[in-house]
Amino acid sequence: MRRDETSIVHAGREFGPHPRPVNPPVYRASTILFDSLDSFLDAHGPDSKTLAYGRHGTPTARCLSDAVAELERGYRSALFPSGLAAITCALTAYLKPGDHLLLPNSVYDPTRQAAERTLARLGISATYYPPEVGASLDSLMTDRTAVVFIESPGSLTFEVQDTPAIAGAAKRRGAITMMDNTWATPFCFKPLLHGVDVSIQAATKYIVGHADVLMGIVTTTEAAWPALHTVVQDFGQCVSPDDAYLAQRGLRTLAVRLKQQAKTALHLAEWLRQRPEVERVMYPALPSDPGHAIWRRDFSGASGLFAFTLHAAYAGRFARLIEGLSLFGLGASWGGFESLIMPGRLHMRPLPTGIPPDVLLVRIHAGLEEPRDLIADLEAGFARLHEPRRYPYRASQG
Ligand SMILES: *Cc1c(COP(=O)(O)O)cnc(C)c1O
């Protein structure tokens, strides 16, 4: 098996005979034409990999899903119009009325909402487990637990879960394990090699990598594939050829972007840890992080996303820090080439130990800028925290 850096460059580029372009063409298609009845019937057979109808995937989309399946060491991958669509469709594939779902308390908030609204309406109950649970997850499982969902590290609070222990406990009770692996990407963590059955990526983030396309990708083991494939077909899930093209182009630089962005994030996290205004930095790649040991055991790298909290004395002045930053954009999502900063409020209950209620987290995404410029930008932001000015305050005002 070739190494990941090589797969990322070469996988999913087997789209046609030479001479040909490096990248797959953008096939725009709903209707596909056939020159014989036999070839039409073959293409529409149940296990056909041939292009048959645009909704079932164009060659552009197939290049992307093949590449991600190779990187994930999975059987096949399915493409969805957003990361959230990938999560909710995957949940629907393995849950039925009366089933029970276990979610980590630190799960991405829209996933929690989908469980509490739509899945609840379908007669599926959900309970939360502490992200540190490990093998004692077993005591939280019931005879009805059909799916154990993992997201590691957790959204906003970055707790690292013991995925092999959790997946092992789920397997012993006959439950499916699925994981939102958006933070690490399959370059830094391979869920299917750690006992997980279904691996989910918000490709919107690092695979696309340029903040301009929404997409979700689900990769499964061979055993788990038929259930997912049925839901993909029944819900008519597909992506546009332009988006598939951009995602496969983004993928080609995933390894170098991630390595650089993780390096910058660690640099920023270490700098923030020394700031007197900062209470706590949450980033598994920091040796002081509670999840560091498991992260080092299971992951081959980190991404550029982490969070910190300010001491209570400064929390009310948080706007002064953020407004006036010139390099960190204020916005949701992450995984692009550019740095971002965003406030986050915790929806999890109970709150993790050491975090007071209604705390304001500051989430940072490290982009590809030169770290010294990013630190200078943050340093000016921290200086504004100490100025006796009233909000709203903008640096340009003097
Ligand atoms: C962004 C994100 C998603 C959802 O992806 P979209 O493409 O925005 O729908 C899911 N999980 C995690 C951890 C995310 O950060």
The ligand as an SDF file (V2000), in Angstrom:
LIG
                    3D

 15 15  0  0  0  0  0  0  0  0999 V2000
  -18.6370   21.7160    9.7780 C   0  0  0  0  0  0  0  0  0  0  0  0
  -18.8200   20.4310   10.4480 C   0  0  0  0  0  0  0  0  0  0  0  0
  -19.8260   19.5590   10.0370 C   0  0  0  0  0  0  0  0  0  0  0  0
  -20.8510   19.9190    8.9840 C   0  0  0  0  0  0  0  0  0  0  0  0
  -20.3230   20.1940    7.7370 O   0  0  0  0  0  0  0  0  0  0  0  0
  -21.1540   21.1000    6.7050 P   0  0  0  0  0  0  0  0  0  0  0  0
  -20.5320   20.8170    5.4030 O   0  0  0  0  0  0  0  0  0  0  0  0
  -21.0030   22.5080    7.1790 O   0  0  0  0  0  0  0  0  0  0  0  0
  -22.5950   20.6510    6.7700 O   0  0  0  0  0  0  0  0  0  0  0  0
  -19.9120   18.3430   10.6720 C   0  0  0  0  0  0  0  0  0  0  0  0
  -19.0690   17.9930   11.6530 N   0  0  0  0  0  0  0  0  0  0  0  0
  -18.1060   18.8110   12.0750 C   0  0  0  0  0  0  0  0  0  0  0  0
  -17.1970   18.3610   13.1650 C   0  0  0  0  0  0  0  0  0  0  0  0
  -17.9480   20.0560   11.4980 C   0  0  0  0  0  0  0  0  0  0  0  0
  -16.9980   20.8740   11.9380 O   0  0  0  0  0  0  0  0  0  0  0  0
  1  2  1  0
  2  3  1  0
  2 14  2  0
  3  4  1  0
  3 10  2  0
  4  5  1  0
  5  6  1  0
  6  7  2  0
  6  8  1  0
  6  9  1  0
 10 11  1  0
 11 12  2  0
 12 13  1  0
 12 14  1  0
 14 15  1  0
M  END
$$$$
